[in-house]
């Protein structure tokens, strides 16, 4: 957990956005696991760093609010042309 948190902070400090599908769930899970294993929190690791999060699920929902179907990463890549699928 600590290694993941440190790498995340390193990337954020370099000004790179964090791209996370369903970010609220994953970042909350990381925070809780840090608390459980390290008696710390994600906020403590990020205290001097700005966190920029891009969530493909949120972006897709904003682009096409009423689209039917699932919004999993696999489905979004197929619909929007994910990596290795061309433009």
PyMOL Python script that loads the backbone (N, CA, C, O; Angstrom):
from pymol import cmd

cmd.read_pdbstr("""\
ATOM      1  N   UNK A   1       0.825  -1.182   0.000  1.00  0.00           N
ATOM      2  CA  UNK A   1       0.000   0.000   0.000  1.00  0.00           C
ATOM      3  C   UNK A   1       0.874   1.252   0.000  1.00  0.00           C
ATOM      4  O   UNK A   1       0.613   2.212  -0.724  1.00  0.00           O
ATOM      5  N   UNK A   2       1.904   1.218   0.818  1.00  0.00           N
ATOM      6  CA  UNK A   2       2.784   2.381   0.898  1.00  0.00           C
ATOM      7  C   UNK A   2       3.471   2.649  -0.439  1.00  0.00           C
ATOM      8  O   UNK A   2       3.605   3.803  -0.846  1.00  0.00           O
ATOM      9  N   UNK A   3       3.901   1.603  -1.116  1.00  0.00           N
ATOM     10  CA  UNK A   3       4.561   1.767  -2.410  1.00  0.00           C
ATOM     11  C   UNK A   3       3.602   2.386  -3.432  1.00  0.00           C
ATOM     12  O   UNK A   3       3.993   3.265  -4.201  1.00  0.00           O
ATOM     13  N   UNK A   4       2.376   1.936  -3.439  1.00  0.00           N
ATOM     14  CA  UNK A   4       1.374   2.497  -4.358  1.00  0.00           C
ATOM     15  C   UNK A   4       1.143   3.972  -4.046  1.00  0.00           C
ATOM     16  O   UNK A   4       1.106   4.803  -4.954  1.00  0.00           O
ATOM     17  N   UNK A   5       0.989   4.294  -2.775  1.00  0.00           N
ATOM     18  CA  UNK A   5       0.752   5.687  -2.379  1.00  0.00           C
ATOM     19  C   UNK A   5       1.931   6.570  -2.758  1.00  0.00           C
ATOM     20  O   UNK A   5       1.737   7.676  -3.261  1.00  0.00           O
ATOM     21  N   UNK A   6       3.141   6.100  -2.525  1.00  0.00           N
ATOM     22  CA  UNK A   6       4.330   6.902  -2.866  1.00  0.00           C
ATOM     23  C   UNK A   6       4.450   7.122  -4.370  1.00  0.00           C
ATOM     24  O   UNK A   6       4.784   8.221  -4.811  1.00  0.00           O
ATOM     25  N   UNK A   7       4.182   6.088  -5.157  1.00  0.00           N
ATOM     26  CA  UNK A   7       4.228   6.236  -6.612  1.00  0.00           C
ATOM     27  C   UNK A   7       3.145   7.195  -7.107  1.00  0.00           C
ATOM     28  O   UNK A   7       3.382   8.000  -8.008  1.00  0.00           O
ATOM     29  N   UNK A   8       1.975   7.104  -6.519  1.00  0.00           N
ATOM     30  CA  UNK A   8       0.885   8.005  -6.878  1.00  0.00           C
ATOM     31  C   UNK A   8       1.277   9.461  -6.598  1.00  0.00           C
ATOM     32  O   UNK A   8       1.062  10.338  -7.435  1.00  0.00           O
ATOM     33  N   UNK A   9       1.846   9.709  -5.431  1.00  0.00           N
ATOM     34  CA  UNK A   9       2.285  11.066  -5.060  1.00  0.00           C
ATOM     35  C   UNK A   9       3.389  11.537  -6.005  1.00  0.00           C
ATOM     36  O   UNK A   9       3.407  12.701  -6.405  1.00  0.00           O
ATOM     37  N   UNK A  10       4.290  10.657  -6.357  1.00  0.00           N
ATOM     38  CA  UNK A  10       5.377  11.004  -7.281  1.00  0.00           C
ATOM     39  C   UNK A  10       4.820  11.475  -8.623  1.00  0.00           C
ATOM     40  O   UNK A  10       5.279  12.474  -9.177  1.00  0.00           O
ATOM     41  N   UNK A  11       3.840  10.756  -9.136  1.00  0.00           N
ATOM     42  CA  UNK A  11       3.237  11.127 -10.420  1.00  0.00           C
ATOM     43  C   UNK A  11       2.461  12.448 -10.319  1.00  0.00           C
ATOM     44  O   UNK A  11       2.529  13.285 -11.219  1.00  0.00           O
ATOM     45  N   UNK A  12       1.737  12.622  -9.232  1.00  0.00           N
ATOM     46  CA  UNK A  12       0.980  13.859  -9.028  1.00  0.00           C
ATOM     47  C   UNK A  12       1.922  15.050  -8.879  1.00  0.00           C
ATOM     48  O   UNK A  12       1.643  16.131  -9.397  1.00  0.00           O
ATOM     49  N   UNK A  13       3.029  14.858  -8.180  1.00  0.00           N
ATOM     50  CA  UNK A  13       4.006  15.928  -7.987  1.00  0.00           C
ATOM     51  C   UNK A  13       4.637  16.330  -9.323  1.00  0.00           C
ATOM     52  O   UNK A  13       5.055  17.475  -9.494  1.00  0.00           O
ATOM     53  N   UNK A  14       4.705  15.393 -10.261  1.00  0.00           N
ATOM     54  CA  UNK A  14       5.242  15.674 -11.589  1.00  0.00           C
ATOM     55  C   UNK A  14       4.198  16.342 -12.485  1.00  0.00           C
ATOM     56  O   UNK A  14       4.477  16.657 -13.642  1.00  0.00           O
ATOM     57  N   UNK A  15       2.987  16.559 -11.941  1.00  0.00           N
ATOM     58  CA  UNK A  15       1.936  17.227 -12.698  1.00  0.00           C
ATOM     59  C   UNK A  15       1.143  16.322 -13.617  1.00  0.00           C
ATOM     60  O   UNK A  15       0.433  16.800 -14.502  1.00  0.00           O
ATOM     61  N   UNK A  16       1.256  15.024 -13.416  1.00  0.00           N
ATOM     62  CA  UNK A  16       0.517  14.083 -14.256  1.00  0.00           C
ATOM     63  C   UNK A  16      -0.840  13.788 -13.632  1.00  0.00           C
ATOM     64  O   UNK A  16      -0.934  13.551 -12.427  1.00  0.00           O
ATOM     65  N   UNK A  17      -1.892  13.801 -14.449  1.00  0.00           N
ATOM     66  CA  UNK A  17      -3.209  13.454 -13.898  1.00  0.00           C
ATOM     67  C   UNK A  17      -3.291  11.954 -13.634  1.00  0.00           C
ATOM     68  O   UNK A  17      -2.616  11.150 -14.276  1.00  0.00           O
ATOM     69  N   UNK A  18      -4.118  11.614 -12.694  1.00  0.00           N
ATOM     70  CA  UNK A  18      -4.370  10.224 -12.350  1.00  0.00           C
ATOM     71  C   UNK A  18      -5.642   9.798 -13.084  1.00  0.00           C
ATOM     72  O   UNK A  18      -6.704  10.383 -12.875  1.00  0.00           O
ATOM     73  N   UNK A  19      -5.539   8.796 -13.928  1.00  0.00           N
ATOM     74  CA  UNK A  19      -6.696   8.297 -14.684  1.00  0.00           C
ATOM     75  C   UNK A  19      -7.164   7.019 -14.010  1.00  0.00           C
ATOM     76  O   UNK A  19      -6.461   6.009 -13.998  1.00  0.00           O
ATOM     77  N   UNK A  20      -8.368   7.083 -13.447  1.00  0.00           N
ATOM     78  CA  UNK A  20      -8.895   5.948 -12.673  1.00  0.00           C
ATOM     79  C   UNK A  20     -10.358   5.733 -13.034  1.00  0.00           C
ATOM     80  O   UNK A  20     -11.181   6.638 -12.901  1.00  0.00           O
ATOM     81  N   UNK A  21     -10.667   4.540 -13.486  1.00  0.00           N
ATOM     82  CA  UNK A  21     -12.048   4.173 -13.767  1.00  0.00           C
ATOM     83  C   UNK A  21     -12.776   3.973 -12.444  1.00  0.00           C
ATOM     84  O   UNK A  21     -12.344   3.179 -11.608  1.00  0.00           O
ATOM     85  N   UNK A  22     -13.873   4.685 -12.254  1.00  0.00           N
ATOM     86  CA  UNK A  22     -14.647   4.630 -11.013  1.00  0.00           C
ATOM     87  C   UNK A  22     -13.774   5.056  -9.825  1.00  0.00           C
ATOM     88  O   UNK A  22     -13.673   4.360  -8.815  1.00  0.00           O
ATOM     89  N   UNK A  23     -13.157   6.214  -9.987  1.00  0.00           N
ATOM     90  CA  UNK A  23     -12.172   6.739  -9.033  1.00  0.00           C
ATOM     91  C   UNK A  23     -12.667   6.821  -7.589  1.00  0.00           C
ATOM     92  O   UNK A  23     -11.903   6.478  -6.686  1.00  0.00           O
ATOM     93  N   UNK A  24     -13.897   7.254  -7.320  1.00  0.00           N
ATOM     94  CA  UNK A  24     -14.305   7.339  -5.916  1.00  0.00           C
ATOM     95  C   UNK A  24     -14.157   6.010  -5.173  1.00  0.00           C
ATOM     96  O   UNK A  24     -13.729   5.982  -4.019  1.00  0.00           O
ATOM     97  N   UNK A  25     -14.507   4.929  -5.830  1.00  0.00           N
ATOM     98  CA  UNK A  25     -14.386   3.614  -5.198  1.00  0.00           C
ATOM     99  C   UNK A  25     -12.924   3.251  -4.970  1.00  0.00           C
ATOM    100  O   UNK A  25     -12.534   2.904  -3.855  1.00  0.00           O
ATOM    101  N   UNK A  26     -12.111   3.331  -6.030  1.00  0.00           N
ATOM    102  CA  UNK A  26     -10.715   2.897  -5.934  1.00  0.00           C
ATOM    103  C   UNK A  26      -9.897   3.758  -4.977  1.00  0.00           C
ATOM    104  O   UNK A  26      -9.093   3.231  -4.209  1.00  0.00           O
ATOM    105  N   UNK A  27     -10.089   5.060  -5.011  1.00  0.00           N
ATOM    106  CA  UNK A  27      -9.320   5.930  -4.116  1.00  0.00           C
ATOM    107  C   UNK A  27      -9.757   5.766  -2.663  1.00  0.00           C
ATOM    108  O   UNK A  27      -8.936   5.866  -1.751  1.00  0.00           O
ATOM    109  N   UNK A  28     -11.035   5.516  -2.450  1.00  0.00           N
ATOM    110  CA  UNK A  28     -11.514   5.242  -1.094  1.00  0.00           C
ATOM    111  C   UNK A  28     -10.938   3.923  -0.599  1.00  0.00           C
ATOM    112  O   UNK A  28     -10.514   3.826   0.553  1.00  0.00           O
ATOM    113  N   UNK A  29     -10.919   2.917  -1.450  1.00  0.00           N
ATOM    114  CA  UNK A  29     -10.348   1.629  -1.087  1.00  0.00           C
ATOM    115  C   UNK A  29      -8.867   1.774  -0.731  1.00  0.00           C
ATOM    116  O   UNK A  29      -8.414   1.213   0.267  1.00  0.00           O
ATOM    117  N   UNK A  30      -8.115   2.521  -1.536  1.00  0.00           N
ATOM    118  CA  UNK A  30      -6.705   2.750  -1.242  1.00  0.00           C
ATOM    119  C   UNK A  30      -6.538   3.458   0.096  1.00  0.00           C
ATOM    120  O   UNK A  30      -5.675   3.086   0.892  1.00  0.00           O
ATOM    121  N   UNK A  31      -7.352   4.470   0.349  1.00  0.00           N
ATOM    122  CA  UNK A  31      -7.285   5.195   1.615  1.00  0.00           C
ATOM    123  C   UNK A  31      -7.542   4.262   2.799  1.00  0.00           C
ATOM    124  O   UNK A  31      -6.807   4.298   3.786  1.00  0.00           O
ATOM    125  N   UNK A  32      -8.563   3.440   2.708  1.00  0.00           N
ATOM    126  CA  UNK A  32      -8.907   2.543   3.818  1.00  0.00           C
ATOM    127  C   UNK A  32      -7.831   1.488   4.054  1.00  0.00           C
ATOM    128  O   UNK A  32      -7.537   1.134   5.196  1.00  0.00           O
ATOM    129  N   UNK A  33      -7.255   0.996   2.982  1.00  0.00           N
ATOM    130  CA  UNK A  33      -6.187   0.009   3.128  1.00  0.00           C
ATOM    131  C   UNK A  33      -4.934   0.646   3.725  1.00  0.00           C
ATOM    132  O   UNK A  33      -4.246   0.015   4.527  1.00  0.00           O
ATOM    133  N   UNK A  34      -4.631   1.883   3.346  1.00  0.00           N
ATOM    134  CA  UNK A  34      -3.511   2.592   3.965  1.00  0.00           C
ATOM    135  C   UNK A  34      -3.753   2.763   5.463  1.00  0.00           C
ATOM    136  O   UNK A  34      -2.846   2.573   6.273  1.00  0.00           O
ATOM    137  N   UNK A  35      -4.965   3.116   5.816  1.00  0.00           N
ATOM    138  CA  UNK A  35      -5.302   3.277   7.233  1.00  0.00           C
ATOM    139  C   UNK A  35      -5.163   1.951   7.980  1.00  0.00           C
ATOM    140  O   UNK A  35      -4.669   1.910   9.107  1.00  0.00           O
ATOM    141  N   UNK A  36      -5.599   0.881   7.344  1.00  0.00           N
ATOM    142  CA  UNK A  36      -5.575  -0.430   7.998  1.00  0.00           C
ATOM    143  C   UNK A  36      -4.150  -0.958   8.154  1.00  0.00           C
ATOM    144  O   UNK A  36      -3.799  -1.497   9.204  1.00  0.00           O
ATOM    145  N   UNK A  37      -3.326  -0.804   7.110  1.00  0.00           N
ATOM    146  CA  UNK A  37      -1.980  -1.381   7.138  1.00  0.00           C
ATOM    147  C   UNK A  37      -0.906  -0.445   7.685  1.00  0.00           C
ATOM    148  O   UNK A  37       0.067  -0.899   8.287  1.00  0.00           O
ATOM    149  N   UNK A  38      -1.080   0.851   7.478  1.00  0.00           N
ATOM    150  CA  UNK A  38      -0.011   1.790   7.809  1.00  0.00           C
ATOM    151  C   UNK A  38      -0.393   2.797   8.881  1.00  0.00           C
ATOM    152  O   UNK A  38       0.429   3.628   9.269  1.00  0.00           O
ATOM    153  N   UNK A  39      -1.603   2.738   9.355  1.00  0.00           N
ATOM    154  CA  UNK A  39      -2.080   3.731  10.322  1.00  0.00           C
ATOM    155  C   UNK A  39      -1.871   5.140   9.768  1.00  0.00           C
ATOM    156  O   UNK A  39      -1.498   6.058  10.498  1.00  0.00           O
ATOM    157  N   UNK A  40      -2.113   5.291   8.480  1.00  0.00           N
ATOM    158  CA  UNK A  40      -1.983   6.576   7.802  1.00  0.00           C
ATOM    159  C   UNK A  40      -3.204   6.743   6.905  1.00  0.00           C
ATOM    160  O   UNK A  40      -4.167   5.982   7.009  1.00  0.00           O
ATOM    161  N   UNK A  41      -3.162   7.737   6.028  1.00  0.00           N
ATOM    162  CA  UNK A  41      -4.272   7.950   5.102  1.00  0.00           C
ATOM    163  C   UNK A  41      -3.733   8.469   3.780  1.00  0.00           C
ATOM    164  O   UNK A  41      -2.597   8.939   3.705  1.00  0.00           O
ATOM    165  N   UNK A  42      -4.543   8.384   2.747  1.00  0.00           N
ATOM    166  CA  UNK A  42      -4.161   8.911   1.445  1.00  0.00           C
ATOM    167  C   UNK A  42      -3.957  10.421   1.531  1.00  0.00           C
ATOM    168  O   UNK A  42      -3.051  10.965   0.900  1.00  0.00           O
ATOM    169  N   UNK A  43      -4.793  11.090   2.303  1.00  0.00           N
ATOM    170  CA  UNK A  43      -4.663  12.543   2.464  1.00  0.00           C
ATOM    171  C   UNK A  43      -3.303  12.924   3.043  1.00  0.00           C
ATOM    172  O   UNK A  43      -2.728  13.945   2.665  1.00  0.00           O
ATOM    173  N   UNK A  44      -2.799  12.117   3.943  1.00  0.00           N
ATOM    174  CA  UNK A  44      -1.480  12.403   4.538  1.00  0.00           C
ATOM    175  C   UNK A  44      -0.383  12.319   3.474  1.00  0.00           C
ATOM    176  O   UNK A  44       0.529  13.146   3.456  1.00  0.00           O
ATOM    177  N   UNK A  45      -0.469  11.331   2.596  1.00  0.00           N
ATOM    178  CA  UNK A  45       0.518  11.217   1.524  1.00  0.00           C
ATOM    179  C   UNK A  45       0.414  12.385   0.547  1.00  0.00           C
ATOM    180  O   UNK A  45       1.420  12.833  -0.002  1.00  0.00           O
ATOM    181  N   UNK A  46      -0.805  12.874   0.334  1.00  0.00           N
ATOM    182  CA  UNK A  46      -1.043  13.930  -0.658  1.00  0.00           C
ATOM    183  C   UNK A  46      -1.053  15.329  -0.062  1.00  0.00           C
ATOM    184  O   UNK A  46      -1.461  16.272  -0.740  1.00  0.00           O
ATOM    185  N   UNK A  47      -0.623  15.494   1.169  1.00  0.00           N
ATOM    186  CA  UNK A  47      -0.787  16.772   1.856  1.00  0.00           C
ATOM    187  C   UNK A  47      -0.099  17.939   1.157  1.00  0.00           C
ATOM    188  O   UNK A  47      -0.575  19.067   1.277  1.00  0.00           O
ATOM    189  N   UNK A  48       0.993  17.723   0.435  1.00  0.00           N
ATOM    190  CA  UNK A  48       1.696  18.820  -0.228  1.00  0.00           C
ATOM    191  C   UNK A  48       1.613  18.736  -1.748  1.00  0.00           C
ATOM    192  O   UNK A  48       2.386  19.382  -2.455  1.00  0.00           O
ATOM    193  N   UNK A  49       0.675  17.940  -2.245  1.00  0.00           N
ATOM    194  CA  UNK A  49       0.584  17.681  -3.676  1.00  0.00           C
ATOM    195  C   UNK A  49      -0.852  17.863  -4.153  1.00  0.00           C
ATOM    196  O   UNK A  49      -1.794  17.474  -3.463  1.00  0.00           O
ATOM    197  N   UNK A  50      -1.014  18.451  -5.327  1.00  0.00           N
ATOM    198  CA  UNK A  50      -2.347  18.568  -5.924  1.00  0.00           C
ATOM    199  C   UNK A  50      -2.692  17.267  -6.634  1.00  0.00           C
ATOM    200  O   UNK A  50      -1.857  16.677  -7.320  1.00  0.00           O
ATOM    201  N   UNK A  51      -3.914  16.836  -6.462  1.00  0.00           N
ATOM    202  CA  UNK A  51      -4.378  15.604  -7.076  1.00  0.00           C
ATOM    203  C   UNK A  51      -5.363  15.952  -8.186  1.00  0.00           C
ATOM    204  O   UNK A  51      -6.407  16.552  -7.935  1.00  0.00           O
ATOM    205  N   UNK A  52      -5.025  15.573  -9.402  1.00  0.00           N
ATOM    206  CA  UNK A  52      -5.905  15.775 -10.552  1.00  0.00           C
ATOM    207  C   UNK A  52      -6.350  14.392 -11.018  1.00  0.00           C
ATOM    208  O   UNK A  52      -5.526  13.576 -11.433  1.00  0.00           O
ATOM    209  N   UNK A  53      -7.652  14.131 -10.947  1.00  0.00           N
ATOM    210  CA  UNK A  53      -8.188  12.813 -11.285  1.00  0.00           C
ATOM    211  C   UNK A  53      -9.090  12.921 -12.510  1.00  0.00           C
ATOM    212  O   UNK A  53      -9.985  13.764 -12.564  1.00  0.00           O
ATOM    213  N   UNK A  54      -8.844  12.064 -13.482  1.00  0.00           N
ATOM    214  CA  UNK A  54      -9.712  11.928 -14.645  1.00  0.00           C
ATOM    215  C   UNK A  54     -10.368  10.559 -14.552  1.00  0.00           C
ATOM    216  O   UNK A  54      -9.683   9.538 -14.501  1.00  0.00           O
ATOM    217  N   UNK A  55     -11.691  10.541 -14.531  1.00  0.00           N
ATOM    218  CA  UNK A  55     -12.440   9.290 -14.408  1.00  0.00           C
ATOM    219  C   UNK A  55     -13.193   9.058 -15.720  1.00  0.00           C
ATOM    220  O   UNK A  55     -14.159   9.767 -16.003  1.00  0.00           O
ATOM    221  N   UNK A  56     -12.768   8.069 -16.534  1.00  0.00           N
ATOM    222  CA  UNK A  56     -13.434   7.806 -17.810  1.00  0.00           C
ATOM    223  C   UNK A  56     -14.937   7.567 -17.666  1.00  0.00           C
ATOM    224  O   UNK A  56     -15.709   7.939 -18.549  1.00  0.00           O
ATOM    225  N   UNK A  57     -15.349   6.961 -16.582  1.00  0.00           N
ATOM    226  CA  UNK A  57     -16.778   6.701 -16.363  1.00  0.00           C
ATOM    227  C   UNK A  57     -17.549   8.010 -16.222  1.00  0.00           C
ATOM    228  O   UNK A  57     -18.621   8.172 -16.805  1.00  0.00           O
ATOM    229  N   UNK A  58     -17.003   8.931 -15.455  1.00  0.00           N
ATOM    230  CA  UNK A  58     -17.645  10.236 -15.265  1.00  0.00           C
ATOM    231  C   UNK A  58     -17.662  11.008 -16.582  1.00  0.00           C
ATOM    232  O   UNK A  58     -18.672  11.618 -16.931  1.00  0.00           O
ATOM    233  N   UNK A  59     -16.553  10.985 -17.309  1.00  0.00           N
ATOM    234  CA  UNK A  59     -16.483  11.696 -18.586  1.00  0.00           C
ATOM    235  C   UNK A  59     -17.484  11.125 -19.587  1.00  0.00           C
ATOM    236  O   UNK A  59     -18.158  11.878 -20.290  1.00  0.00           O
ATOM    237  N   UNK A  60     -17.584   9.804 -19.653  1.00  0.00           N
ATOM    238  CA  UNK A  60     -18.536   9.172 -20.566  1.00  0.00           C
ATOM    239  C   UNK A  60     -19.972   9.535 -20.196  1.00  0.00           C
ATOM    240  O   UNK A  60     -20.795   9.823 -21.065  1.00  0.00           O
ATOM    241  N   UNK A  61     -20.256   9.517 -18.920  1.00  0.00           N
ATOM    242  CA  UNK A  61     -21.607   9.852 -18.471  1.00  0.00           C
ATOM    243  C   UNK A  61     -21.948  11.307 -18.815  1.00  0.00           C
ATOM    244  O   UNK A  61     -23.091  11.622 -19.144  1.00  0.00           O
ATOM    245  N   UNK A  62     -20.956  12.177 -18.737  1.00  0.00           N
ATOM    246  CA  UNK A  62     -21.167  13.582 -19.090  1.00  0.00           C
ATOM    247  C   UNK A  62     -21.395  13.742 -20.596  1.00  0.00           C
ATOM    248  O   UNK A  62     -22.231  14.539 -21.023  1.00  0.00           O
ATOM    249  N   UNK A  63     -20.642  12.975 -21.400  1.00  0.00           N
ATOM    250  CA  UNK A  63     -20.770  13.072 -22.852  1.00  0.00           C
ATOM    251  C   UNK A  63     -22.074  12.497 -23.379  1.00  0.00           C
ATOM    252  O   UNK A  63     -22.649  13.027 -24.330  1.00  0.00           O
ATOM    253  N   UNK A  64     -22.543  11.424 -22.772  1.00  0.00           N
ATOM    254  CA  UNK A  64     -23.722  10.717 -23.282  1.00  0.00           C
ATOM    255  C   UNK A  64     -24.549  10.207 -22.107  1.00  0.00           C
ATOM    256  O   UNK A  64     -24.570   9.013 -21.809  1.00  0.00           O
ATOM    257  N   UNK A  65     -25.215  11.126 -21.461  1.00  0.00           N
ATOM    258  CA  UNK A  65     -25.927  10.854 -20.209  1.00  0.00           C
ATOM    259  C   UNK A  65     -26.968   9.739 -20.307  1.00  0.00           C
ATOM    260  O   UNK A  65     -27.116   8.939 -19.383  1.00  0.00           O
ATOM    261  N   UNK A  66     -27.682   9.691 -21.420  1.00  0.00           N
ATOM    262  CA  UNK A  66     -28.818   8.767 -21.525  1.00  0.00           C
ATOM    263  C   UNK A  66     -28.512   7.511 -22.346  1.00  0.00           C
ATOM    264  O   UNK A  66     -29.427   6.766 -22.698  1.00  0.00           O
ATOM    265  N   UNK A  67     -27.249   7.276 -22.650  1.00  0.00           N
ATOM    266  CA  UNK A  67     -26.886   6.098 -23.428  1.00  0.00           C
ATOM    267  C   UNK A  67     -27.207   4.833 -22.645  1.00  0.00           C
ATOM    268  O   UNK A  67     -26.908   4.725 -21.456  1.00  0.00           O
ATOM    269  N   UNK A  68     -27.815   3.890 -23.330  1.00  0.00           N
ATOM    270  CA  UNK A  68     -28.114   2.593 -22.719  1.00  0.00           C
ATOM    271  C   UNK A  68     -26.851   1.748 -22.722  1.00  0.00           C
ATOM    272  O   UNK A  68     -25.942   1.973 -23.520  1.00  0.00           O
ATOM    273  N   UNK A  69     -26.806   0.802 -21.847  1.00  0.00           N
ATOM    274  CA  UNK A  69     -25.677  -0.125 -21.810  1.00  0.00           C
ATOM    275  C   UNK A  69     -24.773   0.114 -20.624  1.00  0.00           C
ATOM    276  O   UNK A  69     -24.914   1.083 -19.877  1.00  0.00           O
ATOM    277  N   UNK A  70     -23.847  -0.801 -20.482  1.00  0.00           N
ATOM    278  CA  UNK A  70     -22.921  -0.742 -19.362  1.00  0.00           C
ATOM    279  C   UNK A  70     -21.839   0.303 -19.606  1.00  0.00           C
ATOM    280  O   UNK A  70     -21.594   0.717 -20.739  1.00  0.00           O
ATOM    281  N   UNK A  71     -21.211   0.711 -18.538  1.00  0.00           N
ATOM    282  CA  UNK A  71     -20.147   1.708 -18.626  1.00  0.00           C
ATOM    283  C   UNK A  71     -18.857   1.167 -18.018  1.00  0.00           C
ATOM    284  O   UNK A  71     -18.135   1.886 -17.327  1.00  0.00           O
ATOM    285  N   UNK A  72     -18.577  -0.101 -18.282  1.00  0.00           N
ATOM    286  CA  UNK A  72     -17.320  -0.684 -17.820  1.00  0.00           C
ATOM    287  C   UNK A  72     -16.187  -0.176 -18.709  1.00  0.00           C
ATOM    288  O   UNK A  72     -16.437   0.344 -19.796  1.00  0.00           O
ATOM    289  N   UNK A  73     -14.967  -0.320 -18.260  1.00  0.00           N
ATOM    290  CA  UNK A  73     -13.828   0.132 -19.045  1.00  0.00           C
ATOM    291  C   UNK A  73     -13.768  -0.585 -20.391  1.00  0.00           C
ATOM    292  O   UNK A  73     -13.486   0.041 -21.413  1.00  0.00           O
ATOM    293  N   UNK A  74     -14.029  -1.876 -20.400  1.00  0.00           N
ATOM    294  CA  UNK A  74     -14.026  -2.649 -21.640  1.00  0.00           C
ATOM    295  C   UNK A  74     -15.065  -2.116 -22.617  1.00  0.00           C
ATOM    296  O   UNK A  74     -14.783  -1.946 -23.803  1.00  0.00           O
ATOM    297  N   UNK A  75     -16.270  -1.853 -22.111  1.00  0.00           N
ATOM    298  CA  UNK A  75     -17.341  -1.334 -22.969  1.00  0.00           C
ATOM    299  C   UNK A  75     -17.005   0.061 -23.492  1.00  0.00           C
ATOM    300  O   UNK A  75     -17.263   0.364 -24.657  1.00  0.00           O
ATOM    301  N   UNK A  76     -16.437   0.904 -22.645  1.00  0.00           N
ATOM    302  CA  UNK A  76     -16.089   2.257 -23.080  1.00  0.00           C
ATOM    303  C   UNK A  76     -14.980   2.251 -24.121  1.00  0.00           C
ATOM    304  O   UNK A  76     -15.001   3.049 -25.058  1.00  0.00           O
ATOM    305  N   UNK A  77     -14.005   1.348 -23.962  1.00  0.00           N
ATOM    306  CA  UNK A  77     -12.941   1.250 -24.958  1.00  0.00           C
ATOM    307  C   UNK A  77     -13.500   0.801 -26.305  1.00  0.00           C
ATOM    308  O   UNK A  77     -13.101   1.316 -27.349  1.00  0.00           O
ATOM    309  N   UNK A  78     -14.420  -0.153 -26.280  1.00  0.00           N
ATOM    310  CA  UNK A  78     -15.022  -0.625 -27.526  1.00  0.00           C
ATOM    311  C   UNK A  78     -15.845   0.481 -28.169  1.00  0.00           C
ATOM    312  O   UNK A  78     -15.822   0.640 -29.389  1.00  0.00           O
ATOM    313  N   UNK A  79     -16.560   1.237 -27.372  1.00  0.00           N
ATOM    314  CA  UNK A  79     -17.412   2.298 -27.897  1.00  0.00           C
ATOM    315  C   UNK A  79     -16.625   3.509 -28.369  1.00  0.00           C
ATOM    316  O   UNK A  79     -16.916   4.062 -29.430  1.00  0.00           O
ATOM    317  N   UNK A  80     -15.645   3.920 -27.603  1.00  0.00           N
ATOM    318  CA  UNK A  80     -14.901   5.154 -27.877  1.00  0.00           C
ATOM    319  C   UNK A  80     -13.588   4.932 -28.613  1.00  0.00           C
ATOM    320  O   UNK A  80     -12.902   5.893 -28.961  1.00  0.00           O
ATOM    321  N   UNK A  81     -13.230   3.666 -28.854  1.00  0.00           N
ATOM    322  CA  UNK A  81     -11.963   3.404 -29.554  1.00  0.00           C
ATOM    323  C   UNK A  81     -10.776   3.436 -28.625  1.00  0.00           C
ATOM    324  O   UNK A  81      -9.919   4.313 -28.734  1.00  0.00           O
ATOM    325  N   UNK A  82     -10.720   2.491 -27.716  1.00  0.00           N
ATOM    326  CA  UNK A  82      -9.635   2.427 -26.735  1.00  0.00           C
ATOM    327  C   UNK A  82      -8.313   2.033 -27.355  1.00  0.00           C
ATOM    328  O   UNK A  82      -8.207   1.898 -28.574  1.00  0.00           O
ATOM    329  N   UNK A  83      -7.316   1.849 -26.531  1.00  0.00           N
ATOM    330  CA  UNK A  83      -5.963   1.538 -26.957  1.00  0.00           C
ATOM    331  C   UNK A  83      -5.947   0.319 -27.888  1.00  0.00           C
ATOM    332  O   UNK A  83      -6.568  -0.707 -27.606  1.00  0.00           O
ATOM    333  N   UNK A  84      -5.238   0.455 -28.980  1.00  0.00           N
ATOM    334  CA  UNK A  84      -5.094  -0.658 -29.902  1.00  0.00           C
ATOM    335  C   UNK A  84      -6.281  -0.861 -30.822  1.00  0.00           C
ATOM    336  O   UNK A  84      -6.307  -1.829 -31.581  1.00  0.00           O
ATOM    337  N   UNK A  85      -7.262   0.024 -30.777  1.00  0.00           N
ATOM    338  CA  UNK A  85      -8.462  -0.151 -31.595  1.00  0.00           C
ATOM    339  C   UNK A  85      -8.590   0.940 -32.658  1.00  0.00           C
ATOM    340  O   UNK A  85      -9.623   1.038 -33.319  1.00  0.00           O
ATOM    341  N   UNK A  86      -7.565   1.748 -32.825  1.00  0.00           N
ATOM    342  CA  UNK A  86      -7.606   2.795 -33.846  1.00  0.00           C
ATOM    343  C   UNK A  86      -8.343   4.024 -33.367  1.00  0.00           C
ATOM    344  O   UNK A  86      -8.779   4.077 -32.216  1.00  0.00           O
ATOM    345  N   UNK A  87      -8.492   5.022 -34.238  1.00  0.00           N
ATOM    346  CA  UNK A  87      -9.132   6.285 -33.857  1.00  0.00           C
ATOM    347  C   UNK A  87     -10.618   6.184 -33.657  1.00  0.00           C
ATOM    348  O   UNK A  87     -11.266   7.180 -33.335  1.00  0.00           O
TER     349      UNK A  87
END
""", "prot")
cmd.dss("prot")
cmd.show_as("cartoon", "prot")
cmd.util.cbc("prot")
cmd.orient("prot")
